Each structure stands twice: as structure tokens, then as C-alpha cells.
Amino acid sequence: MSIKKLYSNELLASFEYSNIDKDYDFYYVTTSDKYIKGGATFLDIDDIKISALQFESGKSFWAMLPKNAISRAEFVRLLNAKEDGDSLSIKSMTSSSIPEYLLTQLFLNALTSPVDEMISFNNLSGKLLCFRPSWLNKDKENFIWGMQCLEVKIGDDMCVKLVAHRLTSLALKKQVKFEKRKLQDFPQYEFSYNNNTLKRVSNENKDRRENFIIKPVDGERGSITFFDFTDYETFSCTKMGVLYDILNALHDEFGKYIRVKFKQYSIDEVLEYKRASLELYKDIVKKEVLNSGINIVDAVHSETSEDYLQDVADGINKIIPEAKCSVGKRLSKKKLNVRYIHDKSFYSDSEVDPHQESMEDYVVQHITVENFKHQSSAAVYNILKELVIKKDIATGKITLVDWSQYGYKADWLFGVVVDGTYYFMTIHPDGSFKIEALKRNLFTMTEYDKYMDYFGLNEENKNDYRGVIGLVKDAEGNINLIKDTNMYSMPDYIAMGDVLKNVASEGRFPGKDVVTWLRLVMDTTDKIKVQAELDIVIPHIDVNAEYTKANVMGLFKGITTKKEVVRYVFENTGIMLYAYLRGEEERREYLSGNIDINYFDYDDTHAKYSVGEIGNGMKYTIERASVVREIQAVEGSKLIFKKVLPLMGVEFVRYGMLTVVPFPFKYLRERFKFCVNRKN
């Protein structure tokens, strides 16, 4: 069995510095003012052919120009003229003196859009923004009122960030909230149909309704699917599809200067799950609902409340027919309560806010007029699950899962800090637990004070423990920290992109060639059913006709036969008739690191893990990247986090998905919400 790999978003770049310095000049520009007023408009100076800009901050940027396109003296003169003064400091730089991440970004920003490709690269505002025509939003009159775009950014740790933005036309400016920056502070862009590109508008064309700014209308945000391997066209419109095109273009255009690849890790431990086993908690939810009953309380008192809450009760009974649901006016101490209220913004000018009321003696889950979809069985199931978690917290016993199944023989401690308060949960082998909510107290020392230091809120140790989001301790005193990183796992998108592109390429094959392929498959396969089906199919092929890829695949009924034919034709001709990418073998080859729970350590005190899609029965789409988190063993501790990996093999924290941190942290977060309400 091959070792599973995790493909990270960490770039490994190699540069041919002599080639770069032979063909390009680089300048580092800083200002003595608060910021560089000209900003990215330096790209528009007609007398300077700038290949790329990259800002470090508002006070400095790097410029990349073709070799000897302009003298340094003339470059300085034109930039200072644009800036209306002599506040700029301009240094000539060699490529080897530029940090790797910035040099990589400059070459990305310098990309020109490929001809005849449905993608555009725009070096706007010193950023690389990419977009597809399918991301345009038009009305019936073909007016473009918005579009998605993808920013490709290299962090100083060489991690690639793919950030979705929304561009909105000024026709919708009244629907955009301008709080930190006013409309006039946003650069404006215009779309060119000739070459499918964006460019900054000239001063005389500003404020036209068809101009764009990079800001969404209120309530929206940029959203681009991470990965979809349904077919090549769909793949191309995902983040991974854009990255596929960008890095191919980078190697095609600048391969003599820069080569990049992504870092890979060998996965030590994989926990795989089937959806059926992850849904066992639903039986526990059902049992608790039947034992306790549901009390639905109306705190909205609208004309439609009664009918709406009856629909909620019907929704619960649809899932659990025997459940006893009643609609009442008061909360019940004996039942599980569902309380109907408005969302938080509704009460912003009111002295009474149901969100802030103490629920100390009750088990309550709020649903809101604005957001709760009672027609969704998933949403209804979610409120029932939340009620069981809250009852667990009230009783101090985990019941939503059987804690004993994990085989822990001693206590575990989980810790988190939220808004300056530290929450620690000690879980005993029988699933009973205790949660402490603590503030730092200089006059009263407790056993928890030493754990608080690891969250890096103190000035003296904030750099040592940056990015800590959780703490785990075993009974032997080993402490492991969970830390955020800028890493995420990626599929083998290059191999998958090549496969999908190959399948999408048109091809018509003479019938006699098809017959030859199939006879050779018959001669080489040891599968009797495949031989039998081919024996039936071959005589019916018209050797004088032409066959498309779809025609060839349509000749067979058996999936095994189809796979055998696809494999043979690809291995012997390089032609891919169809992409089989969802099978267990293909998932292992292309998607490891993006499915199930993956763990690897890289020294005695550091490890990393990622939590992806449930691999068994997965669909073609991965909406979001799987974040890679770091584990650090501190103060001489051993790595123990591998022992709590099963605590992420639950779907009740993120409905239909595995949870990205051990589920006791969900209990700690719920305890935080409870403490905030009690305080208020």
C-alpha cells in the first residue's frame, strides 16, 4: 500500500538569479510620508514600462521592470513627479536581495493573460487578481453588476493564499456599506470585453455606474468553491483550477527565471469514517427528546408566530414521530426548550435582549425569525442536537457519544481562552466532567495559572505561543498545544487537472482503431466478465465510422469493463476517455490529506494534522480547504495528540462533516456562551 501524502500550500521556489538580473531591473521604493499617495497608479505612468508592483505596506513597494527600459535617474524623476515631491527613497536591488516570497509574487503579478484561455490575470493595486467570464453577474440587459475574482497572494512563510473577492458596480453603491473607508477612497476599475480584463479608470471616467470597486454589497462576500472535479470546465472555475492555470502560465512565461512546486508530507496516521457510524448520535438525540419532551416558547408574538411554531413542532415530529412537542408561554425546567426570538440586531436599541438573558436553570436553544429554516430537516436536527449538548453541560456528563468507547483510563484536560476568560474542561473516564471558567488573579494562584501562560496573552511569552487555539493535557502531565497556521491541504490538483483536461480535449477515433484497442484489452485482461462483454461489443462496431470519447464509453454497461478500457487506452496512447476519480484507489492517490483525519509528526515535539471531507461516499465537490494545524508539545512533554484524534471523528459539531478540533472544545464554547448570558 502506497504511503499517503499531504500536499500543502507551502511553495518551494528556485530562482535563476543570473537570468533574472540579465533581463530585469528591480527597485525598492519607500516614503518618508505617512503613505505613498500615488499607490498602484505608478503602473499607469506612460513613460515607465513596469512589469509588476508589490506593496509591502502603504509606505513601501517593490517594482520590477524590463532591463534598461528606463534609467534609474529617469525612474526617480517620474516617480517623484507623480508623488508631487521628493519624499520617495528609491534603491536599485539585485534579485537575490529580494525576499523569496516577494520575488515570487512579483513574477506572478507580471503574468500576462494567456491567449485563447478563459482566464484573465490583472495586476491591480499591486495584487494578482484572476477571474473567469463565468464569474460575471449580469442582468437581462447584459449589464454587469458584479463579479467574483480571486486574489493569489504569497505570504512571508511562502504559503499561498487564495482569497475570493467581490467586485460591485457603482450602480449598486447604495447597497454597499462604507464604514472604515468612504466610496471616494476605493480605486475604481472598468471591464474590457475585448480581452476580458479589468483596468483602473481614468480620472475623467470616474464614478460611472458601470465602474467597479472591490467591495461586496451588504450581506454578501466573495465565495469561490475550493475544488470540484466533476469535469474540466467545472474544475477550472474553482480555486484549485485557477491555481492550475496560474502555475502553468508561470512556468510557460517565466520558466527560465523561476520554478515552483508545493511541499509534501508523508501522513503517519489516517482515521477513516463511514457516514453511518458518524450518525449514531442521532439515536441518542432521539432518546433524549423522547425522555424529556420539547417545549416551544414564543418570544416574538407576531401574527404568524403560532402557525410558524406549529410548523417547527411538525418538523420535529417528522424526524421523531413519537416526540411530545408543546407550544407554551414560559420556559420549562423539566423539558428541552426551543425559544423563538429575533436575531441580535433586532434588539440593538432595546433595553431587553433575549440573547442576553440568563438561562441557568433551563436547557434552551434559540431559533430566530430571520435565520432559522424550519423546512430543513438538517436545521431541525441541529437544534435538537444543541439541546442535548446543553443538557450535558448542565448535568456535567457527556451523553451525546459513549465516552467509554475511546478507552481512556484516566482524566483528560482541555483548555481554551475566549475574550480574556480561560475555560478548562476535565473529563473523567466515565464521561463525567467539570468546567472551570477563570480569569487571571495576581493574588490567588491556582493549578490552572501555568496553563494560562501557554495561550500567549502575557507580554513576556506572546511570541513563544503565537496562534494557540487550544490546550490538551493527559493525566501524566503531558501538555500539547493546538496552533493555527497559514497552511491548508490540497488535492494533487496538477495530476487531476491534467486528467480532466485530457478527457475534455476533443477526439474522434476511426472504428478500426477502437476495435484494435478492445481486442488488445481482451488479450491482456484476466477478468472473465470484461472478456465476455467485449466479445459481445466488438462485432457491432462500425469500422468505417468515427467515434467520440462519449461514443466509446457508451458501448459498455459494466463499470469494470469501462475502467479496463480507459486504463488500457491511456497507458498505450495517452488518450484519456473518461476520468474515474472518486474510487477508493483514486481518493488515496489524489485526495489524501483532503479526506478523513490525517496526522504526522516531524520531530519529537511538533506534529501537524488536517481534517477533511468524509472520504467514504464523498461527492465531486470540496467547498473549503482543509486547514492544517500544528501540535506543539511543551516543557518536555511528549506528543499525545494522536490519542485524541478520534474525538474529531464526530459530525454533530459540523453537521455532515468531521469536526476540526476535538469535540470537547465545542462544549467549552457552549459554556462560554452560557457564562456571557449569565454575566449580562
Summary of the structure (lengths in Angstrom):
residues: 680
radius of gyration: 29.8
end to end distance: 56.8
largest distance: 93.1
contacts: 2057
relative contact order: 0.10
helix: 34%
strand: 28%
